[in-house]
Amino acid sequence: MTDEKVPVLIVGGAYTGLSAALGLAMRGVRPLLAERRPTTSTLPKAWGLNTRTIELLSTVPGVGEDLRAAQEGMELPQFRSGPTLAATQPLPVDEAAAARLALLAELTPAPPCLLSQATIEKIMRARAEKLGADLRYGTEVVSWTQDADGVTATLRDADGERTVRADYMVAADGHTSPIRTSLGIGLEGGGQVGHLYVITFEADLSAYLEPGRFSLIGRPGTGTSIIYDGTTTTLWVDYFPENGETEADFTEQRCLERVRAAVGVPDLECRIVNARPFALNHQLAERYREGRVILAGDAAHACPPVGGQGGSLAIQDGYDVAWRLSLVVTGQAGPALLDTYQAERRPIVNITLEREVELLKVSEGRILATFDETQPVPTVKEFLGFRYHSSAVLAEPGDDGGLQEDPTAAVGRPGTRAPHVRLLRDGQPLSTHNLFGHGFVLLTDTDGAAWADAAAKVAERLGVEVAVQRIGDELQDVDGAWHGRYGIEPGGASLVRPDAVIAWRAKKPVASPVNELDQALTAILAR
């Protein structure tokens, strides 16, 4: 007998699960999230998110504001290098890095984010609960089955066990994913490709570090690095089982010795807060969906943390699953829409995985051991110039099927991220990205009155939200750039999905806007 019924059960309460919960709750679908840990991350397991991820999170009411508030007053990160922390010197400002930041400011309204995973998860959890998501920490999914109509799971918490019936289940249960294993979904990739020991400690380092300023300290040739996120200090230690090193070598005394040696103060007063192993994995699930179960985040893919993109991939997965599920469980889209998640995400994610593994090879298996500018760092093209291909994108004749484009030369092709264009509304600056996030958005101009009428009729027939934004009316194009960046002529239109990806466009006015838009949306929604 089922104790309760929910539209979506999310297993896992870290980045991926919280992102899925946010994305569903903001669209009026109340998910149940089960996480066996008592709360969100309390240790700074990772730092920072790329700007694409911040763009997506900023569509969720309150999250962007909370992230900015948490970073208020933070300076740009400092990079140092030397044999010990006490003997390090700040590295000179990298002109290439400065140029990269300037480029990002032109391409996206999203600010850089260097907050720790612990801080970001806390913000995500609070907002998800405020939006109505049912988040149950300290709750384990002990068994589950699926049939053609849904998933039945047994949940256990401090009060006992209960049975939950869900239309769909999102497996956000980490790189070991018991759910993926039970489904028999295989993995591609190199498996475990490295080993790391993470030591979080407390000590007075005010003589070497600026309070509140993110600092990354590389110790070339030592296999160790120090990360200070403004409040918490962590020592990362590479170790190599093939050389006889094991987790057993990291006793509390050895951890203290490692910390003191890294800092360069033999008698440093220090307290070990936490010490734990961290496996470096390279894996990609053969498929992302099996019936009513969808894999996301580390359950679907995992990569070494050398380029710092794992957290961003996880949040993007959760968001992409959520907007699709919200349409399917409310009857606005057919179940086949869920298959477009794997078709789009898997090849794009694999680009990042392969680059991160290549970076690990260049570093000879050492994490953050060097600051070699020749290393294959994440490119702007990787997270702002991706190109999706699926039935949820209506490709145009001549599309070459490429997976990336130069975002500085974007022209609004279907499958690409909607370009950032500066706008003014009532004298207040905003971006085209401030228009996206909840449902579909149809962008047109003052010559596109027919599109506004078409959107209203199609939205009513299909029962789907289609908001019309007319640039040049109350939205002023600051740089006169939007037609060029979206590749349309006056009177044309561009249809943007909830994830700020262009799904379809009419480059110029058409004879029957209602028919054109109706056919496009029907195909995209797998109706």
DRENKESE-116316 format. One record per residue (C-alpha): residue number from 1; chain; x, y, z. Coordinates in nm, 2 decimals, padded with zeros to 4 digits. Each point is the difference from the previous one (the first is absolute). Layout:
REM DRENKESE-116316
NODE   nr  kette      c1      c2      c3
NODE  NUM      A       X       Y       Z
...
REM end
This chain:
REM DRENKESE-116316
NODE   nr  kette      c1      c2      c3
NODE    1      A   00.00   00.00   00.00
NODE    2      A   00.13   00.34  -00.10
NODE    3      A   00.03   00.26   00.28
NODE    4      A   00.03   00.30  -00.23
NODE    5      A   00.00   00.10  -00.36
NODE    6      A   00.24   00.26  -00.16
NODE    7      A   00.07   00.11  -00.36
NODE    8      A   00.38  -00.03   00.03
NODE    9      A   00.22  -00.18   00.25
NODE   10      A   00.36   00.14   00.01
NODE   11      A   00.26  -00.23   00.16
NODE   12      A   00.30   00.21   00.12
NODE   13      A   00.01   00.34   00.16
NODE   14      A   00.33   00.16  -00.13
NODE   15      A   00.04   00.22  -00.30
NODE   16      A  -00.19  -00.21  -00.25
NODE   17      A  -00.29  -00.09   00.22
NODE   18      A  -00.04   00.36   00.13
NODE   19      A   00.01   00.14  -00.35
NODE   20      A  -00.27  -00.24  -00.12
NODE   21      A  -00.21   00.09   00.31
NODE   22      A   00.04   00.37  -00.07
NODE   23      A  -00.09  -00.04  -00.37
NODE   24      A  -00.31  -00.20   00.07
NODE   25      A  -00.13   00.21   00.29
NODE   26      A   00.04   00.33  -00.18
NODE   27      A  -00.23  -00.14  -00.27
NODE   28      A  -00.26  -00.12   00.24
NODE   29      A   00.09  -00.36   00.03
NODE   30      A   00.07  -00.11   00.36
NODE   31      A   00.27  -00.27   00.01
NODE   32      A   00.10  -00.22   00.29
NODE   33      A   00.38  -00.01   00.05
NODE   34      A   00.15  -00.27   00.22
NODE   35      A   00.36   00.03   00.12
NODE   36      A   00.15  -00.25   00.25
NODE   37      A   00.24   00.26   00.14
NODE   38      A  -00.14   00.22   00.28
NODE   39      A   00.05   00.33  -00.18
NODE   40      A   00.17   00.16  -00.30
NODE   41      A   00.38   00.01  -00.03
NODE   42      A   00.17   00.15   00.30
NODE   43      A   00.35  -00.03  -00.15
NODE   44      A   00.12   00.21  -00.30
NODE   45      A   00.03  -00.30  -00.24
NODE   46      A   00.03   00.22  -00.30
NODE   47      A   00.01   00.37  -00.09
NODE   48      A  -00.15   00.22  -00.27
NODE   49      A  -00.25  -00.04  -00.29
NODE   50      A   00.03   00.11  -00.36
NODE   51      A  -00.21   00.28  -00.14
NODE   52      A  -00.24  -00.23  -00.19
NODE   53      A  -00.09  -00.16   00.33
NODE   54      A  -00.05   00.34   00.17
NODE   55      A  -00.22   00.10  -00.30
NODE   56      A  -00.23  -00.30   00.07
NODE   57      A   00.00   00.03   00.38
NODE   58      A  -00.09   00.37  -00.04
NODE   59      A  -00.33  -00.09  -00.17
NODE   60      A  -00.11  -00.15   00.33
NODE   61      A  -00.17   00.27   00.22
NODE   62      A   00.24   00.12   00.26
NODE   63      A   00.30  -00.22  -00.08
NODE   64      A   00.20   00.25  -00.20
NODE   65      A  -00.05   00.26   00.26
NODE   66      A   00.10  -00.23   00.28
NODE   67      A   00.32  -00.10  -00.19
NODE   68      A   00.09   00.36  -00.06
NODE   69      A  -00.06   00.09   00.36
NODE   70      A   00.22  -00.28   00.12
NODE   71      A   00.28   00.13  -00.22
NODE   72      A  -00.04   00.36   00.09
NODE   73      A   00.34   00.16   00.08
NODE   74      A   00.20  -00.30  -00.13
NODE   75      A   00.30   00.10  -00.20
NODE   76      A   00.13  -00.18  -00.31
NODE   77      A   00.18  -00.32   00.09
NODE   78      A   00.37   00.00   00.07
NODE   79      A   00.24  -00.27  -00.13
NODE   80      A   00.33  -00.07   00.17
NODE   81      A   00.28  -00.24  -00.06
NODE   82      A   00.30  -00.12   00.20
NODE   83      A   00.14  -00.29   00.20
NODE   84      A  -00.21   00.09   00.31
NODE   85      A  -00.28   00.24   00.08
NODE   86      A   00.24   00.20   00.21
NODE   87      A   00.24   00.03  -00.29
NODE   88      A  -00.25   00.06  -00.29
NODE   89      A  -00.02   00.31  -00.21
NODE   90      A  -00.32   00.13  -00.17
NODE   91      A   00.01  -00.08  -00.37
NODE   92      A  -00.02   00.30  -00.23
NODE   93      A  -00.33   00.08  -00.15
NODE   94      A  -00.04  -00.22  -00.30
NODE   95      A  -00.09   00.22  -00.30
NODE   96      A  -00.17  -00.29  -00.16
NODE   97      A  -00.22  -00.06   00.31
NODE   98      A  -00.08   00.37   00.01
NODE   99      A  -00.10  -00.01  -00.37
NODE  100      A  -00.21  -00.30   00.07
NODE  101      A  -00.20   00.18   00.27
NODE  102      A  -00.05   00.30  -00.23
NODE  103      A  -00.13  -00.23  -00.27
NODE  104      A  -00.24  -00.17   00.24
NODE  105      A  -00.14   00.34   00.10
NODE  106      A  -00.08   00.06  -00.36
NODE  107      A  -00.16  -00.34  -00.05
NODE  108      A  -00.21  -00.06   00.31
NODE  109      A  -00.17   00.20   00.27
NODE  110      A   00.10  -00.26   00.26
NODE  111      A   00.28   00.10   00.24
NODE  112      A   00.28  -00.24   00.09
NODE  113      A  -00.07  -00.22   00.30
NODE  114      A   00.27  -00.13   00.24
NODE  115      A  -00.22  -00.11   00.29
NODE  116      A   00.05  -00.35   00.15
NODE  117      A  -00.23  -00.29  -00.07
NODE  118      A  -00.11   00.01   00.36
NODE  119      A  -00.11   00.36  -00.03
NODE  120      A  -00.17  -00.04  -00.33
NODE  121      A  -00.19  -00.32   00.11
NODE  122      A  -00.13   00.18   00.31
NODE  123      A  -00.14   00.28  -00.22
NODE  124      A  -00.15  -00.24  -00.25
NODE  125      A  -00.17  -00.20   00.28
NODE  126      A  -00.15   00.30   00.17
NODE  127      A  -00.14   00.13  -00.33
NODE  128      A  -00.14  -00.34  -00.10
NODE  129      A  -00.18  -00.04   00.33
NODE  130      A  -00.14   00.35  -00.04
NODE  131      A  -00.13  -00.09  -00.34
NODE  132      A  -00.18  -00.30   00.15
NODE  133      A   00.23  -00.29  -00.08
NODE  134      A  -00.02  -00.29   00.26
NODE  135      A   00.36  -00.05   00.10
NODE  136      A   00.06  -00.29   00.24
NODE  137      A   00.35  -00.03   00.13
NODE  138      A   00.08  -00.29   00.22
NODE  139      A  -00.21  -00.21  -00.23
NODE  140      A   00.13  -00.30  -00.19
NODE  141      A  -00.16  -00.18  -00.30
NODE  142      A   00.05  -00.36   00.10
NODE  143      A  -00.18  -00.17  -00.29
NODE  144      A  -00.19   00.09  -00.32
NODE  145      A  -00.17  -00.15  -00.30
NODE  146      A  -00.14   00.14  -00.31
NODE  147      A  -00.28  -00.09  -00.25
NODE  148      A  -00.14   00.16  -00.31
NODE  149      A  -00.19   00.27   00.20
NODE  150      A   00.25   00.10   00.27
NODE  151      A   00.24  -00.08   00.29
NODE  152      A  -00.08  -00.15   00.34
NODE  153      A   00.27   00.07   00.26
NODE  154      A   00.04  -00.09   00.37
NODE  155      A   00.14   00.29   00.20
NODE  156      A   00.15  -00.04   00.35
NODE  157      A   00.06   00.28   00.25
NODE  158      A   00.02   00.03   00.38
NODE  159      A  -00.37  -00.07   00.03
NODE  160      A   00.00  -00.32  -00.21
NODE  161      A  -00.08  -00.10  -00.35
NODE  162      A  -00.27   00.12  -00.24
NODE  163      A  -00.08  -00.06  -00.37
NODE  164      A  -00.01   00.27  -00.26
NODE  165      A  -00.14  -00.02  -00.35
NODE  166      A   00.15   00.24  -00.26
NODE  167      A  -00.07   00.06  -00.37
NODE  168      A   00.38   00.03  -00.05
NODE  169      A   00.32  -00.04   00.20
NODE  170      A   00.32   00.21  -00.04
NODE  171      A   00.31  -00.19   00.10
NODE  172      A   00.23   00.27   00.14
NODE  173      A   00.17  -00.25   00.23
NODE  174      A   00.37   00.06  -00.09
NODE  175      A   00.27  -00.17  -00.21
NODE  176      A  -00.05  -00.34   00.17
NODE  177      A  -00.38   00.03  -00.07
NODE  178      A  -00.16  -00.31   00.14
NODE  179      A  -00.30   00.08  -00.22
NODE  180      A   00.21   00.00  -00.32
NODE  181      A   00.15  -00.33   00.10
NODE  182      A  -00.33  -00.16   00.07
NODE  183      A  -00.12   00.11  -00.34
NODE  184      A   00.30  -00.17  -00.16
NODE  185      A   00.11   00.31  -00.18
NODE  186      A   00.37  -00.03  -00.09
NODE  187      A   00.27   00.26   00.01
NODE  188      A   00.25   00.13  -00.25
NODE  189      A   00.32   00.17   00.08
NODE  190      A   00.32  -00.07   00.19
NODE  191      A  -00.16  -00.08   00.34
NODE  192      A   00.20   00.11   00.30
NODE  193      A   00.29   00.21  -00.14
NODE  194      A   00.15   00.15   00.31
NODE  195      A  -00.01   00.03   00.38
NODE  196      A  -00.02   00.30   00.22
NODE  197      A  -00.01   00.06   00.38
NODE  198      A  -00.18   00.31   00.11
NODE  199      A   00.10   00.15   00.34
NODE  200      A  -00.21   00.28   00.14
NODE  201      A   00.17   00.18   00.29
NODE  202      A  -00.01   00.30   00.23
NODE  203      A   00.31   00.21   00.07
NODE  204      A   00.09   00.37   00.03
NODE  205      A   00.13   00.07  -00.35
NODE  206      A  -00.07   00.38   00.01
NODE  207      A   00.37   00.07  -00.06
NODE  208      A  -00.02  -00.17  -00.34
NODE  209      A  -00.36   00.03  -00.12
NODE  210      A  -00.24   00.30  -00.04
NODE  211      A  -00.31  -00.07   00.21
NODE  212      A  -00.30  -00.05  -00.22
NODE  213      A   00.19  -00.02  -00.33
NODE  214      A   00.00  -00.32  -00.20
NODE  215      A   00.36  -00.12  -00.04
NODE  216      A   00.14  -00.30  -00.19
NODE  217      A   00.35  -00.10   00.10
NODE  218      A   00.19  -00.23  -00.23
NODE  219      A   00.31  -00.19   00.12
NODE  220      A   00.17  -00.12  -00.32
NODE  221      A   00.16  -00.34   00.03
NODE  222      A  -00.15  -00.09   00.34
NODE  223      A  -00.34  -00.14  -00.11
NODE  224      A  -00.18   00.22   00.25
NODE  225      A  -00.19   00.33  -00.03
NODE  226      A  -00.18   00.22   00.25
NODE  227      A  -00.34   00.15  -00.07
NODE  228      A  -00.14   00.28   00.23
NODE  229      A  -00.35   00.11  -00.09
NODE  230      A  -00.01   00.30   00.23
NODE  231      A  -00.11  -00.19   00.31
NODE  232      A   00.12  -00.36  -00.03
NODE  233      A   00.34  -00.14  -00.08
NODE  234      A   00.06  -00.34  -00.18
NODE  235      A   00.31  -00.19  -00.09
NODE  236      A  -00.03  -00.23  -00.31
NODE  237      A   00.25  -00.28  -00.01
NODE  238      A   00.06  -00.23  -00.30
NODE  239      A   00.09  -00.35   00.09
NODE  240      A   00.09  -00.30  -00.22
NODE  241      A  -00.10  -00.36   00.10
NODE  242      A   00.24  -00.12  -00.26
NODE  243      A   00.28   00.14   00.21
NODE  244      A  -00.12  -00.18   00.31
NODE  245      A  -00.20   00.30   00.14
NODE  246      A  -00.34  -00.08   00.15
NODE  247      A  -00.27   00.18   00.19
NODE  248      A   00.13  -00.16   00.32
NODE  249      A   00.31   00.22  -00.03
NODE  250      A  -00.22   00.30   00.08
NODE  251      A  -00.02  -00.03   00.38
NODE  252      A  -00.08   00.32   00.19
NODE  253      A   00.36   00.04   00.09
NODE  254      A   00.11  -00.04  -00.36
NODE  255      A  -00.26   00.25  -00.11
NODE  256      A   00.13   00.25   00.26
NODE  257      A   00.35  -00.05  -00.14
NODE  258      A  -00.12   00.05  -00.35
NODE  259      A  -00.17   00.32   00.09
NODE  260      A   00.30   00.14   00.18
NODE  261      A   00.23  -00.09  -00.28
NODE  262      A  -00.23   00.16  -00.25
NODE  263      A  -00.03   00.32   00.20
NODE  264      A   00.37   00.00   00.08
NODE  265      A  -00.04   00.04   00.38
NODE  266      A   00.12  -00.31   00.18
NODE  267      A  -00.17   00.09   00.33
NODE  268      A  -00.32   00.14  -00.15
NODE  269      A  -00.30  -00.02   00.24
NODE  270      A  -00.25  -00.18  -00.21
NODE  271      A  -00.32  -00.20   00.04
NODE  272      A  -00.11  -00.26  -00.26
NODE  273      A  -00.37   00.06  -00.07
NODE  274      A  -00.04  -00.28  -00.25
NODE  275      A   00.21  -00.23  -00.21
NODE  276      A  -00.14  -00.22  -00.27
NODE  277      A   00.10  -00.18  -00.33
NODE  278      A  -00.13   00.13  -00.33
NODE  279      A   00.00  -00.22  -00.30
NODE  280      A   00.07   00.15  -00.34
NODE  281      A  -00.23  -00.16  -00.25
NODE  282      A  -00.05   00.01  -00.37
NODE  283      A  -00.33  -00.16  -00.09
NODE  284      A  -00.30   00.05  -00.23
NODE  285      A  -00.32  -00.19   00.02
NODE  286      A  -00.10  -00.19  -00.32
NODE  287      A  -00.35   00.14   00.03
NODE  288      A  -00.17   00.26   00.22
NODE  289      A  -00.35  -00.14   00.02
NODE  290      A  -00.16  -00.34   00.06
NODE  291      A  -00.38   00.01   00.00
NODE  292      A  -00.11   00.23   00.28
NODE  293      A   00.35   00.05   00.15
NODE  294      A   00.23   00.28  -00.12
NODE  295      A   00.37   00.03   00.09
NODE  296      A   00.15   00.34   00.07
NODE  297      A   00.32   00.15   00.13
NODE  298      A   00.27  -00.23   00.12
NODE  299      A  -00.23  -00.30  -00.04
NODE  300      A   00.01   00.07  -00.37
NODE  301      A   00.36   00.12  -00.03
NODE  302      A   00.31   00.08   00.21
NODE  303      A   00.33   00.17  -00.07
NODE  304      A   00.31   00.10   00.19
NODE  305      A  -00.03   00.34   00.17
NODE  306      A   00.31   00.14  -00.17
NODE  307      A  -00.20   00.26  -00.20
NODE  308      A  -00.27   00.06   00.26
NODE  309      A  -00.30  -00.08  -00.23
NODE  310      A  -00.16  -00.30   00.17
NODE  311      A  -00.23   00.21   00.22
NODE  312      A  -00.12   00.21  -00.29
NODE  313      A  -00.08  -00.31  -00.20
NODE  314      A  -00.20  -00.14   00.29
NODE  315      A  -00.21   00.31   00.04
NODE  316      A  -00.06   00.04  -00.37
NODE  317      A  -00.11  -00.37  -00.02
NODE  318      A  -00.25   00.06   00.29
NODE  319      A  -00.14   00.31  -00.17
NODE  320      A  -00.03  -00.17  -00.34
NODE  321      A  -00.18  -00.30   00.14
NODE  322      A  -00.24   00.22   00.20
NODE  323      A  -00.13   00.22  -00.27
NODE  324      A  -00.08  -00.30  -00.22
NODE  325      A  -00.16  -00.20   00.29
NODE  326      A  -00.21   00.30   00.09
NODE  327      A  -00.15   00.00  -00.35
NODE  328      A  -00.05  -00.38  -00.01
NODE  329      A  -00.16  -00.06   00.34
NODE  330      A  -00.24   00.29  -00.06
NODE  331      A  -00.10  -00.14  -00.33
NODE  332      A   00.14   00.29  -00.21
NODE  333      A   00.25  -00.22  -00.17
NODE  334      A   00.03  -00.36  -00.11
NODE  335      A   00.24  -00.25   00.18
NODE  336      A   00.23   00.00  -00.30
NODE  337      A   00.11   00.35   00.10
NODE  338      A   00.20  -00.17   00.28
NODE  339      A   00.21  -00.18  -00.26
NODE  340      A   00.13   00.33  -00.12
NODE  341      A   00.18   00.05   00.33
NODE  342      A   00.25  -00.28  -00.08
NODE  343      A   00.02   00.09  -00.37
NODE  344      A   00.11   00.36   00.09
NODE  345      A   00.19  -00.03   00.32
NODE  346      A   00.21  -00.32  -00.04
NODE  347      A   00.22   00.12  -00.30
NODE  348      A   00.05   00.34   00.15
NODE  349      A   00.09  -00.14   00.35
NODE  350      A   00.25  -00.24  -00.17
NODE  351      A   00.19   00.30  -00.14
NODE  352      A   00.07   00.12   00.35
NODE  353      A   00.08  -00.35   00.13
NODE  354      A   00.26  -00.06  -00.27
NODE  355      A   00.16   00.34   00.06
NODE  356      A   00.01  -00.05   00.38
NODE  357      A   00.17  -00.34  -00.05
NODE  358      A   00.25   00.16  -00.24
NODE  359      A   00.08   00.26   00.26
NODE  360      A   00.06  -00.27   00.25
NODE  361      A   00.24  -00.17  -00.24
NODE  362      A   00.19   00.33  -00.05
NODE  363      A   00.03   00.04   00.37
NODE  364      A   00.14  -00.35   00.03
NODE  365      A  -00.29  -00.11   00.22
NODE  366      A   00.05   00.29   00.24
NODE  367      A  -00.29   00.23   00.09
NODE  368      A   00.07   00.38   00.00
NODE  369      A   00.37  -00.08   00.02
NODE  370      A   00.09   00.26  -00.26
NODE  371      A  -00.12   00.32  -00.16
NODE  372      A   00.12  -00.08  -00.35
NODE  373      A  -00.18   00.23  -00.25
NODE  374      A   00.04  -00.26  -00.27
NODE  375      A  -00.24  -00.24   00.18
NODE  376      A  -00.34  -00.06  -00.17
NODE  377      A  -00.22   00.22   00.22
NODE  378      A  -00.38   00.03  -00.05
NODE  379      A  -00.07   00.23  -00.29
NODE  380      A  -00.28   00.25  -00.03
NODE  381      A  -00.11  -00.20  -00.31
NODE  382      A  -00.05  -00.31   00.23
NODE  383      A  -00.26   00.15   00.22
NODE  384      A  -00.14   00.29  -00.20
NODE  385      A   00.04  -00.13  -00.35
NODE  386      A  -00.15  -00.34   00.02
NODE  387      A  -00.24  -00.13  -00.26
NODE  388      A  -00.28  -00.24   00.07
NODE  389      A  -00.15  -00.24  -00.25
NODE  390      A  -00.33  -00.18   00.07
NODE  391      A  -00.37   00.00  -00.09
NODE  392      A  -00.05   00.29   00.25
NODE  393      A   00.21   00.21  -00.24
NODE  394      A  -00.12   00.07  -00.35
NODE  395      A   00.32   00.01  -00.20
NODE  396      A   00.02   00.21  -00.32
NODE  397      A   00.10  -00.12  -00.34
NODE  398      A   00.38  -00.02  -00.03
NODE  399      A   00.06  -00.06   00.37
NODE  400      A   00.34  -00.18   00.03
NODE  401      A  -00.08  -00.18   00.33
NODE  402      A   00.29   00.16   00.18
NODE  403      A   00.01  -00.01   00.38
NODE  404      A   00.16   00.35   00.05
NODE  405      A   00.01   00.35  -00.15
NODE  406      A   00.19   00.32   00.08
NODE  407      A  -00.24   00.18   00.24
NODE  408      A   00.15   00.33  -00.10
NODE  409      A  -00.13  -00.06  -00.35
NODE  410      A  -00.34  -00.15   00.10
NODE  411      A  -00.28   00.06  -00.25
NODE  412      A  -00.29  -00.16   00.18
NODE  413      A  -00.01  -00.35  -00.16
NODE  414      A  -00.24  -00.25   00.15
NODE  415      A   00.17  -00.21   00.25
NODE  416      A   00.23   00.27   00.13
NODE  417      A  -00.01   00.20   00.32
NODE  418      A  -00.21   00.32  -00.05
NODE  419      A   00.25   00.29  -00.03
NODE  420      A   00.03   00.26   00.26
NODE  421      A  -00.13   00.34  -00.12
NODE  422      A  -00.01   00.31   00.22
NODE  423      A  -00.34   00.15   00.04
NODE  424      A  -00.18   00.28   00.18
NODE  425      A  -00.34  -00.01   00.16
NODE  426      A  -00.14   00.31   00.16
NODE  427      A   00.36   00.13   00.01
NODE  428      A   00.12  -00.31   00.19
NODE  429      A   00.27  -00.22  -00.16
NODE  430      A  -00.06  -00.37  -00.06
NODE  431      A   00.10  -00.28  -00.23
NODE  432      A  -00.19  -00.21  -00.24
NODE  433      A   00.08  -00.28   00.25
NODE  434      A  -00.22   00.17   00.26
NODE  435      A  -00.29  -00.08  -00.23
NODE  436      A   00.05  -00.38   00.01
NODE  437      A  -00.04  -00.28   00.24
NODE  438      A  -00.36  -00.09   00.09
NODE  439      A  -00.16  -00.10  -00.33
NODE  440      A   00.05   00.06  -00.37
NODE  441      A   00.07   00.35  -00.11
NODE  442      A  -00.06   00.13  -00.35
NODE  443      A   00.22   00.29  -00.09
NODE  444      A  -00.10   00.24  -00.27
NODE  445      A   00.00   00.38  -00.06
NODE  446      A  -00.24   00.29  -00.07
NODE  447      A  -00.07  -00.15  -00.35
NODE  448      A  -00.10  -00.33   00.16
NODE  449      A  -00.36   00.07   00.11
NODE  450      A  -00.12  -00.31  -00.19
NODE  451      A   00.23  -00.21   00.21
NODE  452      A  -00.15   00.12   00.32
NODE  453      A  -00.34  -00.10  -00.12
NODE  454      A   00.13  -00.34  -00.12
NODE  455      A   00.16  -00.07   00.33
NODE  456      A  -00.32   00.06   00.19
NODE  457      A  -00.20  -00.23  -00.23
NODE  458      A   00.27  -00.28   00.00
NODE  459      A   00.05   00.02   00.38
NODE  460      A  -00.38  -00.04   00.05
NODE  461      A  -00.03  -00.29  -00.23
NODE  462      A   00.30  -00.19   00.14
NODE  463      A  -00.04   00.11   00.36
NODE  464      A   00.35   00.12   00.02
NODE  465      A   00.15   00.32   00.12
NODE  466      A   00.14   00.22  -00.28
NODE  467      A   00.10   00.35   00.11
NODE  468      A   00.05   00.26  -00.27
NODE  469      A   00.27   00.26   00.04
NODE  470      A   00.02   00.27  -00.27
NODE  471      A   00.33   00.18  -00.01
NODE  472      A  -00.03   00.36  -00.11
NODE  473      A  -00.32   00.04   00.18
NODE  474      A   00.04   00.03   00.38
NODE  475      A   00.33  -00.19  -00.03
NODE  476      A   00.26   00.22  -00.15
NODE  477      A   00.30  -00.15  -00.19
NODE  478      A   00.29   00.19   00.15
NODE  479      A   00.26  -00.09  -00.26
NODE  480      A  -00.23  -00.06  -00.29
NODE  481      A   00.13  -00.36   00.00
NODE  482      A  -00.28  -00.23   00.05
NODE  483      A  -00.11  -00.06  -00.36
NODE  484      A   00.36  -00.09  -00.10
NODE  485      A   00.07  -00.22   00.30
NODE  486      A  -00.32  -00.19  -00.04
NODE  487      A   00.03  -00.02  -00.38
NODE  488      A  -00.35   00.13  -00.09
NODE  489      A  -00.13   00.29  -00.20
NODE  490      A  -00.26   00.25   00.11
NODE  491      A  -00.33  -00.19   00.04
NODE  492      A   00.16  -00.33   00.07
NODE  493      A   00.00  -00.19   00.33
NODE  494      A   00.21  -00.23   00.21
NODE  495      A  -00.15  -00.27   00.23
NODE  496      A   00.21  -00.05   00.32
NODE  497      A  -00.04  -00.30   00.23
NODE  498      A  -00.01   00.02   00.38
NODE  499      A   00.38  -00.08   00.01
NODE  500      A   00.08   00.31  -00.21
NODE  501      A   00.07  -00.22  -00.31
NODE  502      A  -00.14   00.11  -00.34
NODE  503      A  -00.24  -00.27  -00.11
NODE  504      A  -00.12   00.15  -00.33
NODE  505      A  -00.01   00.32  -00.19
NODE  506      A  -00.17   00.18  -00.29
NODE  507      A   00.28   00.21  -00.15
NODE  508      A  -00.25   00.23  -00.17
NODE  509      A  -00.38   00.06   00.00
NODE  510      A  -00.21  -00.30  -00.11
NODE  511      A  -00.34  -00.02  -00.16
NODE  512      A  -00.16  -00.20   00.28
NODE  513      A   00.17   00.05   00.34
NODE  514      A  -00.27  -00.21   00.18
NODE  515      A   00.07  -00.31  -00.21
NODE  516      A   00.38   00.04   00.01
NODE  517      A   00.01   00.05   00.37
NODE  518      A  -00.26  -00.28   00.06
NODE  519      A   00.20  -00.25  -00.20
NODE  520      A   00.33   00.09   00.16
NODE  521      A  -00.13  -00.02   00.36
NODE  522      A  -00.19  -00.33  -00.07
NODE  523      A   00.32  -00.16  -00.12
NODE  524      A   00.21   00.14   00.28
NODE  525      A  -00.24  -00.13   00.26
NODE  526      A  -00.03  -00.34  -00.15
NODE  527      A  -00.37   00.04  -00.01
REM end
